[in-house]
Amino acid sequence: MPKLLILYDSQTGNTEKMAEAVAEGARSVANVEVIVKYYARPEELAEASAIIFGSPTYYHDMTLPIKQMLEEAARANIQLKDKIGAAFGSYGWSGEAPQLILEILKNRFGVKTIEPALTTIYTPNKAVLEECRKLGKAVAEKIVT
Ligand SMILES: Cc1cc2nc3c(=O)[nH]c(=O)nc-3n(C[C@H](O)[C@H](O)[C@H](O)COP(=O)(O)O)c2cc1C
């Protein structure tokens, strides 16, 4: 069964709410294994057919655990080429983290990214959570065999 990894970080719960909705949408598609975690080793990334990253923006950047995962994957030289990638996250005023993640997935790893990143200011409202569900479902549908 193809695997969809949802990897996220959230300091105050806003991006976490988005992650839960993304997972809900992904789980609505049969025959896809949906795994939601804070951290995955490079080999786990390599085993997934799709990876969706969630990161809030702190200090105009993604959070350290997310950056570390990307760094470890790069050092391990794992192949992510042509996997599906997406990103989401909550922010306060600049919100660049999810788009930065997509740039790295695309340019460093050759991931096929779904653009633009899905972002929201502070707490996600109902409409945003629905967008999150749609994103999860759309990614799962792309990898189901
Ligand atoms: C110390 C600190 C730094 C922050 N830096 C940024 C920033 O550079 N750009 C931005 O858009 N939001 C910034 N924010 C706002 C957070 O992105 C926002 O509160 C977001 O909802 C947090 O998501 P989370 O609940 O998933 O951690 C910052 C917040 C804090 C507390």
The ligand as a Gaussian input file, in Angstrom:
#p B3LYP/6-31G(d) Opt

LIG

0 1
 C        8.925000      34.140000      18.824000
 C        7.970000      34.146000      17.666000
 C        8.454000      34.419000      16.381000
 C        7.575000      34.448000      15.294000
 N        8.069000      34.768000      14.056000
 C        7.214000      34.854000      12.998000
 C        7.691000      35.245000      11.719000
 O        8.863000      35.508000      11.493000
 N        6.786000      35.340000      10.705000
 C        5.463000      35.041000      10.882000
 O        4.691000      35.102000       9.931000
 N        4.974000      34.669000      12.093000
 C        5.820000      34.567000      13.158000
 N        5.341000      34.189000      14.376000
 C        3.913000      33.850000      14.536000
 C        3.641000      32.348000      14.454000
 O        3.979000      31.858000      13.166000
 C        2.141000      32.095000      14.703000
 O        1.859000      32.351000      16.055000
 C        1.695000      30.696000      14.328000
 O        0.266000      30.636000      14.424000
 C        2.295000      29.640000      15.219000
 O        1.867000      28.362000      14.752000
 P        1.878000      27.082000      15.703000
 O        0.716000      27.241000      16.685000
 O        1.645000      25.921000      14.798000
 O        3.187000      27.032000      16.390000
 C        6.196000      34.156000      15.481000
 C        5.732000      33.868000      16.779000
 C        6.599000      33.856000      17.852000
 C        6.049000      33.543000      19.234000

